[in-house]
Amino acid sequence: MNNSPLKANGYTFDAPVNSVAFTLDGSGYAFGLGNGNVVMFHDNVQKTVQVHSGAVPALRAYDDGFISLSDDGTLKTIALDGTVKDFADFKGAWTERLAVHANGSVAVAVGKHIHLWTRRESEPKILGPHDGSVTDICFAPDGMGLAASHRDGVTLWAWPHFEPQPMRLAWKGAHLAVTISADKKWIVTAMQEGAIHLWNVPLKRDYQMSGYWTKPTQMAWSADRKWLGTSGSESVIIWPFDKMGPEGREPVQLGWSNTTFVTALASHHEEPVMAAGFEDGAVILLDLQNKKAFNAATPSGHPVTAITFSPIGTAFIAGTAKGGGVLFTFDS
């Protein structure tokens, strides 16, 4: 893939891009905007749909189209023909964290609680309250459980054998994002204090990796799950998670753009490749196997706010705070 020419197709929208997503089959893609619109592309047709009254900080693939969460407290589904349906209304609560699993489960953070829908039940389960507002949600890769980050730690639900009570992982501080390794052994959070915190659940040990320039809110696992890329610095900090994990080992640092911070990060679903966006608008591809970085887009002057790969790996999209969008495609 790294030898394939990269083509870029740019768009300009009338509001900041807050979120991006491909459909499950990779045939369509969409940009969630700060004015409540979702702009979809499918079969060479562009369709703009007014979905919410607030911004769209979270957009995910769902069924044949998308599901979008707004900070106006509404969750809606969007079909590729533009049909919008109400999924949930949180009565004006500020909502911006959404997790969707391939099995159809949907979870939304609402204050100190999580609203969880599964395919088996039409009404949501309400999980919580947690120790403070839930700042992020992540489903386990197998869909059998989820993690919620919040003040002073993480809570694991149905972990690992459907315990009736959640498991609490404690560490003082503000945890802003959470992710889970493929084998469910590692729970990793990004912290306000410029660090990531790691728990090895089976060994009941935890570690603090500090020294980031700023809060590392973006995290992405490599396709082989042996590496975890993180933002929070002028390059992507990539920790090794093969063998016994990153304890006592140095991270790989890849990518750089004009001494600005990484603002968006995504991983290819099949190849050892990541894409990173920066504060100055640059987009860089990272080849983890050869430890090299390649420029995909020169700085636009506007921060990259969101980035994601197609599930079939032939393209990725990025959006900026100024309302710019780009579709990058690899020629086979």
C-alpha positions as CSV (number, residue, x, y, z in Angstrom):
1,M,0.0,0.0,0.0
2,N,2.8,2.4,0.8
3,N,4.0,2.2,-2.9
4,S,0.5,3.1,-4.1
5,P,-0.1,6.7,-5.4
6,L,-2.3,8.7,-3.1
7,K,-5.1,10.9,-4.5
8,A,-6.8,13.7,-2.6
9,N,-10.3,15.1,-3.3
10,G,-11.1,18.2,-1.2
11,Y,-14.4,19.7,0.0
12,T,-15.4,22.9,1.7
13,F,-18.3,23.0,4.1
14,D,-20.1,25.9,5.8
15,A,-19.2,24.8,9.4
16,P,-16.4,23.1,11.2
17,V,-16.0,19.3,10.7
18,N,-16.4,17.7,14.1
19,S,-16.6,14.0,13.1
20,V,-16.2,11.7,10.1
21,A,-17.2,8.1,9.3
22,F,-17.4,5.5,6.5
23,T,-20.4,3.1,6.1
24,L,-19.8,-0.4,7.3
25,D,-19.2,-1.6,3.7
26,G,-17.0,1.3,2.9
27,S,-19.1,2.4,-0.1
28,G,-20.1,5.8,1.5
29,Y,-18.7,8.3,3.9
30,A,-19.9,11.3,5.8
31,F,-18.8,14.5,7.7
32,G,-20.6,15.6,10.9
33,L,-20.6,19.4,11.1
34,G,-20.7,22.0,13.8
35,N,-24.1,23.4,12.6
36,G,-25.9,20.0,13.0
37,N,-25.6,19.0,9.3
38,V,-24.3,15.7,8.1
39,V,-22.9,15.7,4.6
40,M,-22.9,12.2,3.0
41,F,-21.2,10.9,-0.2
42,H,-22.5,7.7,-1.9
43,D,-22.5,6.6,-5.5
44,N,-20.8,9.9,-6.5
45,V,-23.7,11.8,-5.0
46,Q,-23.3,14.4,-2.3
47,K,-26.3,14.9,0.1
48,T,-26.5,17.4,2.9
49,V,-29.0,16.6,5.7
50,Q,-30.0,18.8,8.6
51,V,-30.0,16.2,11.4
52,H,-29.5,18.1,14.7
53,S,-29.9,21.6,16.2
54,G,-26.5,21.4,17.8
55,A,-23.0,20.3,16.6
56,V,-22.3,16.7,15.7
57,P,-19.2,15.6,17.7
58,A,-19.8,11.9,17.1
59,L,-20.7,10.1,13.9
60,R,-20.5,6.3,13.3
61,A,-21.4,3.7,10.8
62,Y,-24.7,2.0,11.6
63,D,-26.8,-0.5,9.6
64,D,-26.6,0.8,6.0
65,G,-26.0,4.4,6.9
66,F,-24.9,6.3,10.0
67,I,-25.8,7.1,13.6
68,S,-25.0,10.6,14.9
69,L,-24.9,12.1,18.4
70,S,-25.3,15.8,19.0
71,D,-24.4,18.1,21.9
72,D,-28.1,19.1,21.8
73,G,-28.9,15.7,23.5
74,T,-30.2,13.8,20.6
75,L,-29.1,10.5,18.9
76,K,-30.4,9.8,15.4
77,T,-29.9,7.4,12.5
78,I,-29.4,8.6,8.9
79,A,-30.0,6.4,5.9
80,L,-28.1,7.0,2.7
81,D,-31.2,8.4,1.1
82,G,-31.3,11.1,3.7
83,T,-34.0,9.7,5.9
84,V,-33.4,10.7,9.5
85,K,-35.0,8.8,12.4
86,D,-34.9,9.5,16.2
87,F,-33.0,6.9,18.2
88,A,-32.9,8.6,21.6
89,D,-33.6,12.0,23.2
90,F,-31.6,12.8,26.4
91,K,-33.8,15.8,27.2
92,G,-31.2,18.5,26.5
93,A,-28.3,16.8,28.3
94,W,-24.9,17.7,26.9
95,T,-23.8,14.5,25.0
96,E,-20.7,14.0,22.9
97,R,-19.4,10.5,23.6
98,L,-20.8,7.6,21.5
99,A,-19.5,4.1,21.0
100,V,-20.9,1.6,18.5
101,H,-19.9,-2.0,18.1
102,A,-20.0,-4.2,15.0
103,N,-22.6,-6.4,16.7
104,G,-25.0,-3.4,16.7
105,S,-24.6,-2.4,20.4
106,V,-24.8,1.4,21.0
107,A,-23.6,3.3,24.1
108,V,-23.9,7.0,25.0
109,A,-22.4,8.8,27.9
110,V,-25.0,11.0,29.6
111,G,-23.6,12.7,32.7
112,K,-22.6,10.1,35.2
113,H,-24.4,7.3,33.4
114,I,-24.1,5.2,30.2
115,H,-27.2,4.4,28.1
116,L,-26.6,1.0,26.5
117,W,-28.6,-0.5,23.7
118,T,-28.1,-4.1,22.4
119,R,-29.8,-5.8,19.4
120,R,-31.6,-8.0,21.9
121,E,-33.3,-5.2,23.8
122,S,-35.1,-2.2,22.5
123,E,-35.0,-0.3,25.8
124,P,-31.5,0.8,27.0
125,K,-29.8,-0.4,30.1
126,I,-28.7,2.5,32.3
127,L,-25.2,1.8,33.8
128,G,-24.0,3.9,36.7
129,P,-23.7,6.2,38.4
130,H,-19.9,6.5,37.9
131,D,-17.5,8.6,39.9
132,G,-18.0,11.8,38.0
133,S,-19.2,12.4,34.5
134,V,-18.3,9.7,31.9
135,T,-15.7,11.2,29.6
136,D,-15.4,8.3,27.2
137,I,-16.7,4.9,26.3
138,C,-15.1,2.0,24.6
139,F,-16.6,-1.4,23.7
140,A,-14.3,-4.5,24.2
141,P,-13.2,-5.7,20.7
142,D,-15.4,-8.8,21.2
143,G,-18.4,-6.7,22.2
144,M,-18.6,-8.5,25.5
145,G,-18.3,-5.6,27.9
146,L,-17.3,-1.9,27.8
147,A,-15.1,0.5,29.7
148,A,-16.0,4.0,30.9
149,S,-13.4,6.6,31.8
150,H,-14.2,9.2,34.4
151,R,-12.6,11.1,37.3
152,D,-10.1,9.1,39.2
153,G,-10.2,6.0,37.0
154,V,-12.1,3.6,34.8
155,T,-15.1,1.3,35.3
156,L,-15.4,-2.0,33.4
157,W,-18.9,-3.4,32.9
158,A,-19.5,-7.2,32.3
159,W,-15.8,-7.9,32.7
160,P,-14.5,-10.4,31.9
161,H,-17.3,-13.0,32.7
162,F,-20.5,-11.0,32.9
163,E,-20.1,-10.1,36.6
164,P,-23.2,-8.5,38.0
165,Q,-21.0,-5.8,39.6
166,P,-18.6,-3.6,37.6
167,M,-14.9,-3.7,38.1
168,R,-13.3,-0.5,39.2
169,L,-9.7,0.5,38.2
170,A,-8.6,3.5,40.3
171,W,-6.0,6.2,39.6
172,K,-6.3,9.8,40.8
173,G,-6.7,12.4,38.1
174,A,-8.8,13.3,35.1
175,H,-9.2,10.5,32.5
176,L,-10.4,11.9,29.2
177,A,-10.4,8.9,26.9
178,V,-10.2,5.1,27.2
179,T,-9.3,2.2,24.9
180,I,-9.0,-1.6,25.2
181,S,-6.5,-4.1,23.8
182,A,-7.8,-6.9,21.5
183,D,-7.2,-9.6,24.2
184,K,-8.9,-7.3,26.9
185,K,-5.7,-7.6,28.9
186,W,-4.9,-3.9,28.7
187,I,-7.0,-0.9,29.6
188,V,-5.4,2.5,28.6
189,T,-6.6,6.0,29.4
190,A,-5.5,9.4,28.2
191,M,-5.1,11.9,31.0
192,Q,-5.5,15.7,31.4
193,E,-2.2,15.6,33.2
194,G,-0.2,14.9,30.0
195,A,0.1,11.1,30.5
196,I,-1.4,7.8,29.6
197,H,-2.3,5.3,32.3
198,L,-2.3,1.5,31.7
199,W,-3.8,-1.3,33.6
200,N,-2.8,-4.9,33.0
201,V,-6.1,-6.4,34.2
202,P,-5.0,-10.1,34.7
203,L,-1.9,-9.2,36.6
204,K,-3.7,-6.4,38.5
205,R,-0.8,-4.0,37.8
206,D,-0.9,-0.5,36.4
207,Y,1.6,1.9,35.0
208,Q,1.9,5.6,34.3
209,M,3.5,6.9,31.1
210,S,4.1,10.6,31.5
211,G,6.1,13.3,29.7
212,Y,3.6,14.3,27.0
213,W,3.6,17.9,26.0
214,T,-0.2,18.1,26.3
215,K,-3.2,15.9,27.0
216,P,-3.0,12.8,24.7
217,T,-6.7,12.6,23.8
218,Q,-6.3,10.5,20.6
219,M,-5.4,6.8,20.7
220,A,-5.3,4.1,18.0
221,W,-4.3,0.5,17.9
222,S,-2.4,-0.9,15.0
223,A,-4.1,-3.5,12.8
224,D,-2.0,-6.3,14.4
225,R,-2.7,-4.8,17.9
226,K,1.0,-4.8,18.7
227,W,1.2,-1.0,18.8
228,L,-0.8,1.8,20.4
229,G,-0.4,5.3,18.8
230,T,-1.1,8.3,20.9
231,S,-1.4,12.1,20.4
232,G,-0.2,14.6,23.0
233,S,3.1,15.6,21.3
234,E,4.7,17.0,18.2
235,S,4.9,13.5,16.8
236,V,2.8,10.3,17.2
237,I,4.0,8.4,20.3
238,I,3.6,4.7,19.6
239,W,3.9,2.2,22.4
240,P,4.8,-1.5,22.0
241,F,2.2,-3.9,23.3
242,D,3.7,-7.2,22.1
243,K,5.2,-9.5,24.7
244,M,4.6,-8.0,28.2
245,G,3.7,-4.5,27.0
246,P,5.5,-1.1,27.2
247,E,6.8,-1.3,30.7
248,G,10.5,-0.3,30.6
249,R,10.5,0.1,26.8
250,E,10.9,3.2,24.7
251,P,8.1,4.3,22.4
252,V,8.6,4.8,18.7
253,Q,8.0,8.5,17.6
254,L,6.9,9.1,14.0
255,G,5.6,12.1,12.0
256,W,6.2,15.8,12.5
257,S,4.8,19.1,11.2
258,N,6.1,22.5,12.0
259,T,6.4,21.9,15.8
260,T,2.6,21.6,16.1
261,F,0.7,19.0,18.0
262,V,-1.1,15.9,16.7
263,T,-4.8,16.5,16.8
264,A,-6.3,13.4,15.1
265,L,-5.2,9.8,14.8
266,A,-6.6,6.7,13.1
267,S,-5.4,3.2,12.2
268,H,-5.7,1.2,9.0
269,H,-7.8,-1.9,9.6
270,E,-5.5,-4.4,7.9
271,E,-2.1,-2.9,7.3
272,P,0.5,-1.6,9.8
273,V,-0.4,2.0,8.9
274,M,-1.7,5.0,10.7
275,A,-2.8,8.5,9.7
276,A,-2.2,11.5,11.8
277,G,-3.6,15.1,11.5
278,F,-1.9,18.1,13.1
279,E,-2.8,21.6,14.4
280,D,-1.5,23.2,11.3
281,G,-3.6,21.1,9.0
282,A,-1.0,18.7,7.8
283,V,-1.9,15.0,7.4
284,I,0.8,12.3,7.6
285,L,0.8,8.6,6.9
286,L,2.9,6.4,9.3
287,D,4.4,3.1,8.1
288,L,4.8,1.2,11.4
289,Q,6.6,-1.8,9.8
290,N,9.4,0.3,8.4
291,K,9.2,3.1,11.0
292,K,8.7,5.8,8.3
293,A,6.4,8.8,7.8
294,F,5.0,10.2,4.5
295,N,3.2,13.5,3.9
296,A,-0.4,13.1,2.7
297,A,-1.4,16.7,2.8
298,T,0.6,19.9,3.4
299,P,-0.5,22.3,6.2
300,S,-3.7,24.2,5.5
301,G,-3.4,26.4,8.6
302,H,-6.5,24.8,10.1
303,P,-6.4,22.1,12.8
304,V,-7.4,18.6,11.7
305,T,-10.3,17.6,13.9
306,A,-11.2,14.1,12.7
307,I,-9.7,11.3,10.6
308,T,-10.7,7.7,9.9
309,F,-9.9,4.9,7.4
310,S,-12.4,3.0,5.2
311,P,-13.1,-0.5,6.6
312,I,-11.9,-1.9,3.3
313,G,-8.7,0.1,3.5
314,T,-8.7,1.8,0.1
315,A,-9.3,5.3,1.4
316,F,-9.3,7.6,4.5
317,I,-11.0,10.9,5.2
318,A,-10.1,13.9,7.3
319,G,-11.9,17.1,8.4
320,T,-10.7,20.4,9.7
321,A,-11.9,23.1,12.2
322,K,-12.4,25.5,9.2
323,G,-14.9,23.2,7.4
324,G,-12.4,21.5,5.1
325,G,-12.8,17.9,4.2
326,V,-10.5,15.6,2.2
327,L,-11.0,12.1,0.8
328,F,-7.7,10.3,0.3
329,T,-7.7,7.2,-2.0
330,F,-5.0,4.7,-2.7
331,D,-4.6,3.6,-6.3
332,S,-4.2,-0.2,-6.5
